[in-house]
Amino acid sequence: MGRWLLWVAALVFLMVVVGGITRLTESGLSMVDWRPVTGILPPLNEQEWQAAFDQYKASPEYRINNRGMSLAQFKGIFWWEYGHRLLGRLIGLVYALPLAIFWLRGRVPGAYKGRLLFLLLLGGAQGFLGWFMVKSGLIDHPEVSHYRLTAHLTLAFVIFSALLWTALDLLSRGRPYRDGHLRTLAKWLLALVFLQIIMGGLVAGLKAGYIFNSWPLMDGRFVPAQLVDMAPFWVNLFDNSATVQFDHRMGAYALFIFGIILLVKTYRRRVPVRLKMLAGLIFAALCAQIALGIFTLLHHVPVALGAAHQGGALVVLALAVGYLHSVRKSDGP
């Protein structure tokens, strides 16, 4: 069961990266309806392709941004969104069918039944949330709500974390290392990683990575002049592109400093080698992710770098989850 959950987590990892490519190639609004069952098949002939294209022509994205697009160009963006949705269905199948088999064979420990069912519900909710997000870009303006996009992205990371944690529960041998101080640090690290992910979602939703494409300054200043242009003040935290990018930068600096603290604290203690290795990997992954973020910004968010940066966030998250699991309080769920 633990290995099965790791495979599902790997598929979720792939799903997040493909979702990033779908967003960066502006393919997410190419499918203007949602048919969870019958929509599993793509257009199979020219007549069906033309019908799908005609539906897209009625959308605001075509009318405002892509008027005059050819059918061949439409197919190019359609396949990314279709692949993203198909992968979501595959994950549901790969999760639900083995779970049913394990359950019927009495292989699911009682303490995990509720959690595994809840994860199934979260997966279904993620599908609905994805369509809820896409729908926001099909009404008047060809832009999805950055709030809905951030919620969709964050829930994917939550599902990934829960799958990984449960897999580690099932695969772990022996007792965790008991250290309340390191456990507290690990909890703070995980909280900071999730906060940075949320801010990254807002950056993506507002397309804030396409402005201030310099580092370490923003338009020649460390603190951009547009930081508090909106009123009331708190609106800037969510709707101001300059503020959102600035916050994301500050989150990266905070994580870098916290990574150093965790590394030093871990190496100063007499802890298992695996913990020292995890602390070192966390700091290395944070450095790589920050460098990747800077290069992505400097190059105006090319698809390859943007997708890699999104995948890098999952790597950092996985290592943070692994570290916290190693210093958890008990072996139970």
Secondary structure per residue as TSV (DSSP state, phi and psi in degrees):
chain	resnum	aa	ss	phi	psi
A	1	M	-	360.0	-38.6
A	2	G	H	-63.7	-43.5
A	3	R	H	-66.0	-38.1
A	4	W	H	-59.3	-43.8
A	5	L	H	-67.1	-32.5
A	6	L	H	-65.0	-39.0
A	7	W	H	-64.3	-40.4
A	8	V	H	-64.4	-41.8
A	9	A	H	-61.5	-38.0
A	10	A	H	-64.1	-38.0
A	11	L	H	-66.9	-37.4
A	12	V	H	-64.6	-39.6
A	13	F	H	-55.8	-50.2
A	14	L	H	-61.2	-39.3
A	15	M	H	-60.8	-42.4
A	16	V	H	-65.9	-42.0
A	17	V	H	-65.5	-44.5
A	18	V	H	-63.4	-37.8
A	19	G	H	-61.4	-38.9
A	20	G	H	-63.9	-41.9
A	21	I	H	-64.8	-40.8
A	22	T	H	-58.5	-42.4
A	23	R	H	-68.7	-45.3
A	24	L	H	-69.2	-28.1
A	25	T	T	-89.7	5.2
A	26	E	T	54.1	46.8
A	27	S	-	-103.0	-9.0
A	28	G	T	-64.6	-21.2
A	29	L	T	-104.6	14.3
A	30	S	S	-75.4	-23.5
A	31	M	-	-107.0	113.9
A	32	V	-	-97.8	9.0
A	33	D	-	-139.2	169.2
A	34	W	-	-133.7	112.8
A	35	R	-	-125.1	93.2
A	36	P	T	-56.0	-31.8
A	37	V	T	-101.6	-60.0
A	38	T	G	-71.3	-19.2
A	39	G	G	-80.7	8.3
A	40	I	G	-70.5	-24.8
A	41	L	S	-94.6	135.3
A	42	P	-	-79.5	173.8
A	43	P	-	-56.9	135.1
A	44	L	-	-109.0	-8.5
A	45	N	S	-149.4	173.7
A	46	E	H	-62.6	-33.1
A	47	Q	H	-65.2	-43.8
A	48	E	H	-68.5	-37.1
A	49	W	H	-63.2	-41.4
A	50	Q	H	-66.2	-37.1
A	51	A	H	-64.9	-42.1
A	52	A	H	-65.2	-39.1
A	53	F	H	-66.9	-38.9
A	54	D	H	-63.9	-37.5
A	55	Q	H	-62.6	-43.6
A	56	Y	H	-64.2	-35.6
A	57	K	H	-62.3	-23.5
A	58	A	T	-83.4	-5.3
A	59	S	S	-84.5	155.8
A	60	P	H	-63.9	-28.8
A	61	E	H	-63.7	-43.2
A	62	Y	H	-67.4	-46.4
A	63	R	H	-63.8	-36.7
A	64	I	H	-95.9	-42.6
A	65	N	T	-105.4	-32.9
A	66	N	-	-122.9	24.3
A	67	R	T	-57.6	131.9
A	68	G	T	93.1	-1.8
A	69	M	-	-59.0	141.5
A	70	S	-	-84.9	165.4
A	71	L	H	-62.1	-38.9
A	72	A	H	-62.7	-40.3
A	73	Q	H	-67.3	-37.8
A	74	F	H	-61.5	-42.1
A	75	K	H	-59.5	-35.4
A	76	G	H	-61.3	-39.8
A	77	I	H	-85.6	-29.1
A	78	F	H	-61.0	-43.0
A	79	W	H	-64.7	-32.4
A	80	W	H	-67.1	-46.2
A	81	E	H	-67.1	-40.5
A	82	Y	H	-61.7	-44.7
A	83	G	H	-61.5	-38.8
A	84	H	H	-63.0	-44.8
A	85	R	H	-69.0	-40.2
A	86	L	H	-64.1	-39.1
A	87	L	H	-63.7	-36.6
A	88	G	H	-62.2	-42.4
A	89	R	H	-64.2	-40.2
A	90	L	H	-62.1	-42.5
A	91	I	H	-61.2	-42.8
A	92	G	H	-59.4	-41.1
A	93	L	H	-68.8	-45.5
A	94	V	H	-65.8	-25.8
A	95	Y	H	-85.7	-49.8
A	96	A	H	-69.9	-43.8
A	97	L	H	-65.5	-51.1
A	98	P	H	-61.7	-36.0
A	99	L	H	-60.0	-43.9
A	100	A	H	-62.4	-41.0
A	101	I	H	-65.8	-47.6
A	102	F	H	-58.1	-41.0
A	103	W	H	-65.6	-47.7
A	104	L	H	-66.0	-29.0
A	105	R	T	-87.1	0.8
A	106	G	T	72.0	25.7
A	107	R	-	-91.4	-8.1
A	108	V	S	-88.7	115.8
A	109	P	-	-58.8	141.2
A	110	G	H	-54.7	-37.7
A	111	A	H	-68.2	-15.6
A	112	Y	H	-103.6	-7.9
A	113	K	H	-61.3	-48.3
A	114	G	H	-62.2	-41.0
A	115	R	H	-66.1	-42.3
A	116	L	H	-68.3	-36.4
A	117	L	H	-67.2	-39.3
A	118	F	H	-63.7	-38.3
A	119	L	H	-63.7	-36.4
A	120	L	H	-62.7	-42.3
A	121	L	H	-65.4	-39.2
A	122	L	H	-62.4	-39.0
A	123	G	H	-62.1	-43.1
A	124	G	H	-64.0	-40.6
A	125	A	H	-63.5	-34.1
A	126	Q	H	-64.8	-37.4
A	127	G	H	-63.3	-46.1
A	128	F	H	-62.8	-40.6
A	129	L	H	-65.9	-36.0
A	130	G	H	-62.2	-43.5
A	131	W	H	-69.1	-37.6
A	132	F	H	-59.2	-37.8
A	133	M	H	-67.9	-50.7
A	134	V	H	-59.5	-40.8
A	135	K	H	-58.6	-31.0
A	136	S	T	-66.6	-19.9
A	137	G	T	-98.0	7.9
A	138	L	S	-111.1	10.2
A	139	I	S	-97.4	-73.6
A	140	D	S	-118.8	-40.9
A	141	H	S	-120.3	140.8
A	142	P	S	-79.8	49.7
A	143	E	-	-137.0	127.4
A	144	V	-	-75.5	154.1
A	145	S	-	-60.8	127.7
A	146	H	H	-68.5	-22.8
A	147	Y	H	-69.0	-45.0
A	148	R	H	-68.0	-38.5
A	149	L	H	-62.9	-43.1
A	150	T	H	-64.4	-40.7
A	151	A	H	-64.1	-42.2
A	152	H	H	-62.8	-45.7
A	153	L	H	-66.4	-44.3
A	154	T	H	-63.5	-41.0
A	155	L	H	-63.7	-36.0
A	156	A	H	-61.3	-41.1
A	157	F	H	-69.3	-35.1
A	158	V	H	-64.0	-46.1
A	159	I	H	-61.4	-44.4
A	160	F	H	-58.7	-45.8
A	161	S	H	-63.1	-43.6
A	162	A	H	-66.4	-39.4
A	163	L	H	-62.8	-45.4
A	164	L	H	-64.9	-44.4
A	165	W	H	-61.5	-44.6
A	166	T	H	-66.2	-39.7
A	167	A	H	-61.8	-43.3
A	168	L	H	-64.5	-36.7
A	169	D	H	-56.9	-46.7
A	170	L	H	-74.9	-27.5
A	171	L	H	-95.9	-16.4
A	172	S	-	-68.7	145.5
A	173	R	-	-121.3	134.5
A	174	G	S	81.2	178.8
A	175	R	-	-85.0	151.7
A	176	P	-	-71.1	160.3
A	177	Y	-	-74.3	126.8
A	178	R	-	-90.1	112.0
A	179	D	-	-156.3	101.7
A	180	G	H	-61.7	-35.8
A	181	H	H	-67.4	-46.7
A	182	L	H	-66.4	-34.0
A	183	R	H	-64.7	-40.0
A	184	T	H	-64.4	-43.9
A	185	L	H	-61.4	-40.7
A	186	A	H	-64.8	-37.8
A	187	K	H	-65.4	-42.0
A	188	W	H	-65.2	-39.2
A	189	L	H	-60.4	-47.0
A	190	L	H	-63.1	-39.4
A	191	A	H	-63.3	-42.9
A	192	L	H	-65.3	-38.7
A	193	V	H	-62.7	-43.9
A	194	F	H	-66.7	-38.7
A	195	L	H	-62.3	-41.1
A	196	Q	H	-65.7	-35.9
A	197	I	H	-64.5	-42.8
A	198	I	H	-62.2	-44.2
A	199	M	H	-65.2	-35.6
A	200	G	H	-64.4	-36.7
A	201	G	H	-62.5	-40.8
A	202	L	H	-66.3	-39.4
A	203	V	H	-59.6	-45.3
A	204	A	H	-65.3	-44.5
A	205	G	H	-65.6	-35.3
A	206	L	H	-91.0	-0.7
A	207	K	T	54.9	38.8
A	208	A	G	-74.8	-10.3
A	209	G	G	-76.2	-8.8
A	210	Y	G	-93.8	3.5
A	211	I	S	-119.5	161.9
A	212	F	-	49.6	55.8
A	213	N	-	-85.3	57.3
A	214	S	-	-143.8	162.3
A	215	W	S	-154.9	139.5
A	216	P	S	-88.2	-3.4
A	217	L	-	-94.0	156.6
A	218	M	B	-115.8	106.7
A	219	D	T	57.3	41.4
A	220	G	T	81.7	3.5
A	221	R	B	-132.2	149.3
A	222	F	S	-69.7	-42.9
A	223	V	S	-106.0	116.8
A	224	P	-	-65.7	148.7
A	225	A	T	-65.7	-25.1
A	226	Q	T	-86.9	11.7
A	227	L	T	-57.7	-38.3
A	228	V	T	-126.2	44.8
A	229	D	-	-70.2	-25.2
A	230	M	S	-97.4	154.5
A	231	A	S	-130.5	143.3
A	232	P	S	-66.1	171.2
A	233	F	G	-56.4	-43.0
A	234	W	G	-63.8	-22.5
A	235	V	G	-61.6	-32.1
A	236	N	H	-59.3	-31.7
A	237	L	H	-64.3	-22.9
A	238	F	H	-120.3	-26.5
A	239	D	H	-117.3	-10.6
A	240	N	-	-94.9	115.4
A	241	S	H	-59.3	-39.2
A	242	A	H	-64.9	-43.9
A	243	T	H	-66.1	-42.6
A	244	V	H	-62.3	-43.5
A	245	Q	H	-66.8	-40.3
A	246	F	H	-60.8	-44.5
A	247	D	H	-62.5	-39.3
A	248	H	H	-65.0	-37.6
A	249	R	H	-65.0	-45.1
A	250	M	H	-64.4	-35.4
A	251	G	H	-62.6	-38.3
A	252	A	H	-64.6	-43.3
A	253	Y	H	-62.7	-42.2
A	254	A	H	-62.8	-42.2
A	255	L	H	-66.2	-37.2
A	256	F	H	-60.4	-47.5
A	257	I	H	-64.2	-42.5
A	258	F	H	-65.9	-35.4
A	259	G	H	-62.3	-38.6
A	260	I	H	-64.3	-44.6
A	261	I	H	-60.3	-46.6
A	262	L	H	-61.9	-41.5
A	263	L	H	-62.7	-47.5
A	264	V	H	-65.5	-46.8
A	265	K	H	-61.1	-39.7
A	266	T	H	-68.0	-44.7
A	267	Y	H	-72.4	-20.3
A	268	R	T	-81.5	-10.8
A	269	R	S	-101.6	156.5
A	270	R	-	-86.2	87.0
A	271	V	-	-119.3	163.1
A	272	P	-	-57.7	151.7
A	273	V	H	-58.8	-34.8
A	274	R	H	-61.8	-33.6
A	275	L	H	-69.1	-41.3
A	276	K	H	-63.6	-40.2
A	277	M	H	-63.9	-43.2
A	278	L	H	-63.5	-42.8
A	279	A	H	-62.0	-41.4
A	280	G	H	-65.5	-41.1
A	281	L	H	-66.2	-37.6
A	282	I	H	-62.1	-46.5
A	283	F	H	-65.4	-40.9
A	284	A	H	-64.3	-41.8
A	285	A	H	-66.2	-37.8
A	286	L	H	-63.5	-43.6
A	287	C	H	-62.3	-44.3
A	288	A	H	-64.4	-40.7
A	289	Q	H	-67.1	-39.7
A	290	I	H	-66.0	-44.5
A	291	A	H	-61.6	-41.2
A	292	L	H	-64.5	-39.7
A	293	G	H	-62.5	-40.9
A	294	I	H	-64.9	-46.6
A	295	F	H	-62.8	-38.0
A	296	T	H	-61.6	-43.1
A	297	L	H	-66.5	-46.4
A	298	L	H	-63.6	-29.1
A	299	H	T	-98.3	16.8
A	300	H	T	61.1	41.0
A	301	V	-	55.0	63.7
A	302	P	-	-67.4	155.7
A	303	V	H	-58.2	-47.0
A	304	A	H	-61.6	-47.0
A	305	L	H	-68.8	-40.4
A	306	G	H	-62.3	-43.4
A	307	A	H	-66.6	-39.8
A	308	A	H	-64.2	-38.2
A	309	H	H	-64.5	-39.4
A	310	Q	H	-66.4	-40.6
A	311	G	H	-66.3	-36.0
A	312	G	H	-61.6	-33.8
A	313	A	H	-62.7	-36.7
A	314	L	H	-67.0	-36.7
A	315	V	H	-63.9	-46.9
A	316	V	H	-60.3	-44.1
A	317	L	H	-62.0	-43.9
A	318	A	H	-60.4	-42.6
A	319	L	H	-67.4	-39.1
A	320	A	H	-64.8	-41.1
A	321	V	H	-63.3	-43.3
A	322	G	H	-62.1	-40.0
A	323	Y	H	-65.3	-47.9
A	324	L	H	-62.6	-37.9
A	325	H	H	-63.1	-32.4
A	326	S	H	-71.9	-20.8
A	327	V	T	-117.4	19.9
A	328	R	-	-64.2	168.3
A	329	K	S	-73.4	-40.5
A	330	S	-	-143.0	171.9
A	331	D	S	-84.3	-14.3
A	332	G	-	-78.5	172.6
A	333	P	-	-69.2	360.0
